[in-house]
């Protein structure tokens, strides 16, 4: 049955303040009851046919409830009921997935059984899109359990970066495509994520091979003997590598002020008996050193550059490491291997530097493919991440040292990457006819690097798009004065002449 539905929905930060539904053919008893579904639909948002053909497999002849702020995401027809903002906007207003699911049910209760299609693209663009995907996975599961309708989470393939892929692979029990619904072999029910190894293996084998369904490797009495004795194993079962148990989530922000978040809580650098500056510098130095770590003498020379004896520096370093472990709330987060110290940072740890680089690379790829609008959204995510230069709040005596140039080259490289990012954002905006916004990007880039030839050329092109030829001349002459007329490249001179006509 095709429902002829029209809606008028208004959104505020506190929810819906107006909801008017007019159903001309409302026959609830004859509606087809859909099985509960919690699926991910990964697609380029421009591919409307892929989306509509996929939804037909879970919603034959019925309307879908689209939760999105994109008017052109699905055809404007009577089979789509639109909500103008993503439900993800309520993450900061509702505590917990179950509470949000209950809220959604109260809103959507007027049209039960219709598939709910939720645009998750704004969560992908958040400062930590991977964490948003993990959180949305919990909410989608609660929604699927609460609502009597399929829940389809739309993921914009063009907005995905590398760090999104693993949490997305584990987020939903099903994937949706035009050819149908497919079970996700990498998904495990939430109640088994902290289960014993044999229980997890039993689930996986039964999920893959029906013959093994309900198989148990060990009964309850024999489990302890099968594993051997390990203190605490009943309360802390070992982890099966193919299933990620709930790890502590570390978010490290290095661009601007150095901050560490553990499960969303910002850690405090100030510890009684310690020096916050030295503790922060030790963490930053070890973070840049990577898995190999740094030699105790190297660290000592960076933290204590005066002529103290090596033994004294080692003793001070031992105390500084103890303070860092207190900050990180774990002795295991700073490990020592012989004469080397290293951070025990897992690959799942989120850092703004890594996310910044991934967004820049992804945006550049989309721009080269001619998808400027998608590239711009990714670029904007990268720009939000750049809150300042790398470790800009560390004292200069630790970062600008002749002993070990561990910070400045990386800082300069990231700063140059940001200048290129701003220039690339201008190119996208200019190609989309948004010259005023493009000029803002150029001005921000020139504020960072007033001698960048690439930014100069782009700024002149923006002025040409605005027919501001006097501004082109003024900008070019100012550049000549800064670098010297003889230092201006032939490329730049030819571009100036061409733009002036």
Secondary structure as UniProt FT lines:
FT   STRAND          5..12
FT   TURN            13..14
FT   STRAND          15..23
FT   TURN            24..25
FT   HELIX           28..30
FT   STRAND          38..43
FT   TURN            45..46
FT   HELIX           48..56
FT   TURN            57..58
FT   TURN            60..61
FT   STRAND          64..67
FT   TURN            71..72
FT   TURN            78..79
FT   STRAND          80..83
FT   HELIX           87..92
FT   HELIX           97..108
FT   HELIX           109..111
FT   TURN            112..113
FT   STRAND          115..119
FT   HELIX           121..124
FT   TURN            127..128
FT   HELIX           129..146
FT   STRAND          151..156
FT   HELIX           157..159
FT   HELIX           162..169
FT   TURN            170..171
FT   STRAND          174..177
FT   TURN            178..179
FT   STRAND          180..183
FT   TURN            185..186
FT   HELIX           190..192
FT   TURN            193..194
FT   HELIX           197..208
FT   HELIX           210..212
FT   TURN            213..214
FT   TURN            220..222
FT   HELIX           223..227
FT   TURN            231..235
FT   TURN            241..242
FT   STRAND          250..253
FT   STRAND          259..262
FT   TURN            263..264
FT   STRAND          265..266
FT   TURN            272..273
FT   HELIX           276..289
FT   TURN            290..292
FT   STRAND          294..295
FT   HELIX           296..303
FT   HELIX           310..328
FT   HELIX           331..333
FT   STRAND          334..337
FT   TURN            338..339
FT   STRAND          340..343
FT   TURN            347..348
FT   STRAND          350..351
FT   HELIX           352..368
FT   TURN            369..370
FT   HELIX           372..385
FT   TURN            391..393
FT   HELIX           396..399
FT   HELIX           408..431
FT   TURN            432..433
FT   HELIX           435..448
FT   TURN            450..451
FT   HELIX           453..465
FT   TURN            466..467
FT   HELIX           469..483
FT   HELIX           485..487
FT   HELIX           490..500
//
